[in-house]
């Protein structure tokens, strides 16, 4: 099985965060949080630091009682993908 390229995967995750940030069926605070998580992933920091920061932010969003089910599902999927990238980075 081929290793995933962390930078390519991170760019895909950033695209999904952009889509979530533009989804008008999601409350404004969730869209703002998705943008904050995206900004953390784009920072010029070590890969594991920015991924951990984004996961923390997304975890807070997933626990928001106002988030619709489809938004929570997207956030959980993003967190899972970020954890996979983190495993590759920490090898």
Secondary structure in CASP SS format (residue, H / E / C, confidence):
PFRMAT SS
TARGET T0000
AUTHOR 0000-0000-0000
METHOD secondary structure of the structure
MODEL  1
X C 1.00
X C 1.00
X C 1.00
X C 1.00
X C 1.00
X H 1.00
X H 1.00
X H 1.00
X H 1.00
X H 1.00
X H 1.00
X H 1.00
X H 1.00
X H 1.00
X H 1.00
X H 1.00
X H 1.00
X H 1.00
X H 1.00
X H 1.00
X H 1.00
X H 1.00
X C 1.00
X C 1.00
X C 1.00
X C 1.00
X C 1.00
X H 1.00
X H 1.00
X H 1.00
X H 1.00
X H 1.00
X H 1.00
X H 1.00
X H 1.00
X H 1.00
X H 1.00
X H 1.00
X H 1.00
X H 1.00
X H 1.00
X H 1.00
X C 1.00
X C 1.00
X C 1.00
X C 1.00
X H 1.00
X H 1.00
X H 1.00
X H 1.00
X H 1.00
X H 1.00
X H 1.00
X H 1.00
X H 1.00
X H 1.00
X H 1.00
X H 1.00
X H 1.00
X H 1.00
X H 1.00
X H 1.00
X C 1.00
X C 1.00
X C 1.00
X C 1.00
X C 1.00
X C 1.00
X H 1.00
X H 1.00
X H 1.00
X H 1.00
X H 1.00
X H 1.00
X H 1.00
X H 1.00
X H 1.00
X H 1.00
X H 1.00
X H 1.00
X H 1.00
X H 1.00
X H 1.00
X H 1.00
X H 1.00
X H 1.00
X H 1.00
X H 1.00
X H 1.00
X C 1.00
X C 1.00
END
